[in-house]
Amino acid sequence: MMKKLPIVCAALLAAGSLSARGQGEDRLVWPFGAANPRVQFVQAFSRAEDLGISKGFFARVKDFLFGATDSGIQRPMAITTAGAIIYVADAGAMGVHRFDVAAGDYALITASDDAPLPSPVGLARGNNGEIYVTDSKLAQVFVIRPGASKAEPLRLAAKLTQPTGVAFDAASGRLYVVDTAAHRVLIFARDGTLAGSIGQRGSGDGEFNYPTYIWRTPQGLLYVTDSLNFRIQSFDAAGRFTAKFGRQGDGTGDSARPKGVAQDRYGHVYVVDSLFHALQIFDDRGRLLLPVGERGHERGEFWLPTGLFIDDETIYIADSYNKRVQVLRYIGGAE
């Protein structure tokens, strides 16, 4: 029985923008040459045209009168999706790209006063299609409403120093914001009041040393990338420490500069390591299952990747210094 594709992936296929790569001799899978591969390369994209999005009449007129605008990705930091819309936080473009694949529409979202977002780092999807954006230089969290052309600042009761990763709890409406320079995760209620915090600087359980990205599972488990402790820590819905894995090193399964983290429906934990230029897949106990990628510029290769997002079995990786997003698909089932 064929598995149902995520909405955004199905929309890409319908638009014809996902090529036949993965079929026949052009198929790229991991492990290489395996009889039962686990991960398959789908596509890389750098601009709207790569997703089958072309400019409409009024956009072409505007380009003619005022000069062409570039939809190219410059330094992607994070990705998320909402239906058939892909959002990419781009520090190089100083904004958030919104690629609406189904509608064939593109926009670069900046702040509500037309000011740039100088360092958008994290993205999270809310209950109603809204997108939360952290900007580490502005020390603020913004929200992009569905269909809005600008990002609005959120009123939060606690001061942030360097917000990076962000996650949203659909059940409670709480927002989890990683404050890297403060070495903690702040938890905000629906009304922006501070509902709690996790961690302080240190190397013990539940402590952090420059944490960066965060992922929340549907069951309420939080994974936090504790970057300069070279590990991933997990916490329950109440913010209590539950487990950790990872260590500094240069061997397979070790960490050099862990960044994006996510979990798929089967419980596999994915970690992007920028200095390894790779994606590493672990089981829920932290045992390495599969490394994916190496340094390079070809498909399936990376150059200082950062953010990571998983929608069902579709994997999006911010391949930062290759100025693109790479799309992979987990095809290994529950094994």
N, C-alpha and C positions, 0 to 999 in steps of 0.2 A: 504494500500500500504506500502511495507516495505521501511524504510528509508535507504538511501545509507550510508554505513559505511565509516569512514575515511580510507585512503589507508593503514596506518600502522595497524589499527585494523583489516581490512580485511586480511592483510598479516598474522597477528597473527592467525586468525581463519583458514586460509588456511594451515598454518604450524601445526595446531593442538595443539598449545601451550596454547590457551585459553580453559580452561576446561569447563565441563558442569555445573560448578557452576552457580547459577542463574536460574537453572531449577529444578523443583521438590522440594524435601524437603531440599536440600542443598542451596536453593536460599537465598541470603542475600540482603535485600533491606531496604531503609529508606523512610518514617517512618516505623518502625517495625510493621508488621501485618496490614498495611494499604491496603484497597481494591484497591487503585490507587497509588502505590508507585511512588516516583519521582527519586530516585537514586538506582542503582544496583551495587553491587560488581562484578567485572569481574575477576581480577587476581592480585597477587602480584609476583614480580620477584626480585631476588637478584643477578643473574648471567646469563651468556649467555645461559646455558643449560635450564634455566627456560623458555626461549623464543624459544626453539627448535633449537638453534644454537650449533652445535658441531664443534670441531676443525678439520681442514683439515689435509691432510697427512703431509705437510711441517711443520705445527705448532706442530704436534705430534712428528716429528723428532727433532725439535728444543727443545721441552720439554725434550725429552730423552737425548739430548746432554748437555743441559745447565740448566736443571731443569724446572719444570712445572711453568707456569705463571698463576696467579689467575685472573679470570674475575669477581670476586665478588665485589659487591658494599659495600663500607665501611661507608661513611657518605655523602649521596646524598644531594645536595643543590638546584639543579635546573634540569628541564627536558625541552626538546623541541623535535620536530619531523621534519623530512624532507622526505616526501614520506613514505617509509616503514622502515626508519631508525630512531631509538630512540637514542637521545644523553642525557647523564646524567652527570652533573658536580659533581665531587666527591672529596671533600676536604680530605677525609681519604685516597683515592688512589692517590691523587695528580695528577689528570688528568681528562679527559673527556671520559667516556665510549661511544663507538659507537657500537650500536647493529643493524646490518643490517639484519632484519628478513627475507626479501625476498631472499637475496643472501646467507643467512646462514653464515654471517661473523661477527667477533668481533675484535675490537682494542681498546686499551687504548691510547688516544691522549695526548701527553705532548708538551712542548715547542719545537721550531724549533732547538734549540741547545741541545736537549736531556735532558734538565733540567726539573724538575717537575714543575707542576703548584701547588704551595703550598696551595692556597685558591681559587679555582674556585667557584664563587658564582652565577653568572647569565649567562643565555643563551638566545640568540635570533636568529631566522632564517632570513636570507637575501633573496633577490629576486631569486637568482640562486642556492639555496641549500647550500650556505655558512652559517656557524654558528659562531656567535660572542660570545666570552667568556670574562667575567670580572674576574680578579684575584685581590682580595682585598689586599693581602699582597704584591704582586708585583706592585700594583697600575697601572695596565695596562689593555688594552683591546686587545684580540687576535682574529684572525679569522681562522677557519678551513675550507679550501676549500673542495669541494666534492672530495672524494677519497684520500685526503691528509692524510699522517701519522703523521704530526706535525701541531701544531698551530703556526701561524705567528703573531708577534706583529704588531698592527696598529700604524701608525704615526698620532698622534692627536696633534692639535695645543695648547691645554690647558693641564696643569698638573693636574693629578688626585691624590687624597689623599687616598681614600678608595672606589673604585668602587664596586658596588654590583649589583643591578638590571640593566637590559638593555632591550631596545625595539627598533625595527626597523620599519621605515615608508617606506612601499613598494613603495608608490607614489613618494616621494621626495628623497628617498635614505638616509634620515637623520637617525642618530643613537642617541637615548636617553640613557644617562648613569646616573644612580643615584650615586652620590658621598656622601656616608653616613656621613663621618666625616666633610664634608663641608656643609652639610644640604641643598643640592640643586640638581637639575637635569641639566646636561649639554647636549646641543644639538649640534651635529657635522654634518656638511655637508658631501657630498660624498667624497670630497677631504681631509677630516680630519680637516678642519678649523672650528673654533668655530662659530656656527650660532646663539647661544643664550643660555640663562640659565633660570631656573625657581626656584624661592624661595631663602630663606635665613633662618637663624635660628630664630625660634619664634613659637608662638602658634596661630597666626592670620591666616586668610584665605590666602592660597598660601604660607604660611611659614611652615618650617619643623623642627622636632626634631628627628634626626637620621632616615631619611627615608631609606627604604631597597629595596623593590621590585616594579616593574612597569609593566603595561600591556597597550598595545595600541590596540584599537578596529579598525576594518576596516573603520569605519567612522571618525577616527582621534582622538577620545577621549582617553585621558590618565588617567589611574588610578594609583595612587602612594600610597604605604603603608607608612604612616607617623607614624613609629613604636612607638616612645616614646611620641607622642601626642595621641597614641591609637586610630587612626582613618584612614580612607581612604579618600584621596582627589582626585578630578577629575579636568581635565583641557582640554580646547578645543585644536584644532590643532595649534593655535597660541600661546599656553602656558598660556592662561588666565584661572584663577580659575573659576570653574563652580559650584561645590558642594562639600559637605563633609558629612560623617556619621561615627558614632562610638564614643565610650567613654570608659574610663577605668572603670573596674568593674569585678565582678566575677559571674554575672548572665548571663543567656542565651541571646545572642545577644550583650553582652559587649565584650571588648577586654582586653587581658592580655599581649600578645606579638604577634601582627599581623605580618605576614610575606608575603607569596605568595598571589598574587591577580590575578584574571582573570575574564573575562566575556564570557558567552556563546552566541550563536546565538539568544537566546530569550531575552537577556538583563539582565539575572540574573548575579549578581556579587558574586564571590566565594572568600572567604578569609580563608587562613590557619592561625590558631592561635596556636603557638608552645606550650605555657604554658597551654592552654586548651586541647592540644592533639586532635584537632578536625578541621573539615572543617565546616565553616558556610556559608550558602547561603542566599543572600539578593536580594530584588528586586532593580531596578535601582534608587529607592528613599531611599535606605538604610534600608528598613524594613525587619526584619528577616523572612525568609521563612522556613528554615530547618537547624538544626544542624546535622552533620554527624560525628560519631566516638566518641571515648573516649580513655583514656590511657589504653594501653595493647599491647599484642604481637600477638593476633589472627587476622584473616582477618577482615578488617573494623575497626581495632583499631590502634592507632598511639602512637608514642613516640617521642616527640619534632619534629614534621614535619616542613618543611620549604617551599620549592619551590612548585610551582603549574603551570600546563600547561593544556590548554583545546584545543583539536583538534576536531572541530565539536561538538559532544556530548560525546566524550571520555575525561575523566578527569584523569590526571596523578599527583600524589602527592609524593613528596620526603619525605618518612617516615624515617627521618635521623637516629635516634638512634635505629631503628629496622633494619637498613642496607638494605633497600629495597625501591622499588617504588611500590605503590599501584595504580591499575587501576580501576576506577569506570566508570559508564556510566549514563548520565542523560536520563531518560526514561519518563519524565513527560510531554513532549511536551511544548507548549507555555504557559501553565497555570502557 
